[in-house]
């Protein structure tokens, strides 16, 4: 198998560097050092840090593609639970640091980087629509009691998830996830009786 391209080395390194130290806390030198490539090669592949951050975000999104929510071998609500357990494991494995790469990066630079802000909005929209589709499926099957608009519920669940991850950064424990599960799956998406 061939050696990864310099561009891919930079993208892979950027994902970890930005996730760990943040966009503003990372220099081009930090990124090239992590990728083990010469600093000059950065500008052969990217116009700046924002372009690299968006490439890293695309890699992250591909790794955690919410299309797994379409796996019809499981009941809809169980698919959602599995998806959030998978994402929580990543947070836990990282020592409750970093949260969601999309959430962390967007909270850091959305106000100052308009191209990135539009991409963040697009990814959040895709993710909330995937959640909404599963909720609509559960409603149609009569397996959840709540009959609210699935689009609103999908956005709310995603917003609650992002808040859960923010709290996890400060709590550094299971409580935020337990609260999320209790309210979302024990209340909002509780089984129909």
N, C-alpha and C positions, 0 to 999 in steps of 0.2 A: 504494500500500500504506500502511495506517495506521501510526501511531506505536505501538510496543509499550506495553503497559500498564505502569503504575508497578510493579505486582506482578512482572511478568515482567522488567522492568529490574533489580529487586532480586535476583531469582533468578539471572539471568545474571551479574550483578556478583558475587554471593556465591560462585558456583561458582569464579570466578577468584580472588577475594580469599581465600577459605578454602583453596583449593589452593595459593596462593602463600605466604600468611603464617600459615595455620593458623586454627583456630577461636578458640583462646585468644589469639592474637596480633592478632585483629581486633576492632575496636569497632563499635558500631552506626554511629558517625560514619564510620568507614572504609567501611562497606558502602554507606551512603547517598551518600557522596562518589563512590565508584566507579560507582554507579548514576546519579549526577547527578540525585538527587531530594532534596527537603527531608527533614531528619531526622524530622520529625513524621509523614511519610507511612509510615515504617517500621511504626509501631504501628497504622496503619490496616489493614495487611495481615498482620502477623505478631505473635504473642504474645511472641516473643523470638527470640534468635539460633538456638536449637535448632530451632524450627519452620522458619526460613529455611534452615538447614543441611539439613534433611530434604527440603525442596523442591529445593534445589540438587543433592542426591544423586539424587533422582528424575530430574532433567534429565540428569545424568551417566549414570545407568543406561540411560536411553532412548537416549542417543547411542552407547553401547557395548553395546547389547543382545546378550547371548550367543546369542540365537536364530539369529544368523547361522551358528552351528555346525550348524544343521539343513539347510544348503544341500547337497543330495545330488548336486549336479553335480561335487563333488570327493570323493575318497576320504576316509574319516573322519579318519585321522591328518593328512592334508594340510590338512583344515579346521582342526584344532587348531593346526597350525603357522602357518597363515595368520592365525588369530585372535591368537596370541601375537606374531607379527611386527607386526601392526597395532597392538597395544597397546604394544609396545616402541618403535615409531616415535613414538608420542605422548610417551613418556618421553624419548626421544632429542631430539625437537624441543623439549622443554621444558628442555633442558640437564641432563638427569638429575635434575631437581629435582621434588619433589612426588609422584613415584611414581603410584600408583593413588589417585584421590580417595577411593574407598570405604575402601581400606586405611589411608590417611593419616588420614582423619577418624575412623575407628573406633579407631585406635590412640591418638588424642588424647583422645576423649571417652567411649568406651564405659564406662569405669569410673564416670563421674560423671553420665551421662545415660541413665537406664534406657529411656526411650521410644526413643531413638536406638539403644541397644544392641540392642534387639529388631529394629529395622529393619535394622541392619547384619547381624545373624544371618540375617534373611530373604533379603537380597540375596546374601550369601555362599552360602547354601543353594541358591538358584536357580542361581547361577553354577556351583557344583560339580556340581549335578544335570545341567546342560547338558553339562559336560565328561564326566561319567560316561556319559551317553547316547551320546556319540560313541565313547568307549572301548568300551562294550558292543557298539556296532555294528561296530567294528573287530575285536573278539574273535569275534563271530558270523561275520564274513566270513573269519576266519582270517588277517587281515593283521598282527596283532601276536602276539608270542610269549607275553607275560605273560597268565596266565589268572586273576589275582586278582580280587577283588570290585570291579566297576567303580565302585561308590559310594565305596569306600575310596580307590581310585586317583584318582577325580575330586577328592575332598577333598584328597588328598595333592598332586596337581598344582597345585591352587589355592593350597595352603599354600606350596609351593615357589615359585610365582610371586610371592606376596606377599613372601617372603624375598628373592627376586631383586631386587624393586623397592626393598626396604630397603637392600640392598647397593649398588644403583646410586646411591643418594643419597650414599653415602660414596666409592665408587670413581670415579664420574663417567666411566664408560667402558663398553665392550662386554663386558668379562670376565664379569660376572654373567649376562648374557643367553646368552653362549656356553656357560657352565657349565650353565645351565638346559636349553638345547637338547641339549647332549651327554648329560646324565643322563636327561632325560625322553624324548627322541626317539631317542637312541642306545642307551639301556639299557631303561628302564621300558616304553616303547612301541615298542621296536625291532621291525622286521619279523620275521615268522615265517620260518623257513628251510624 
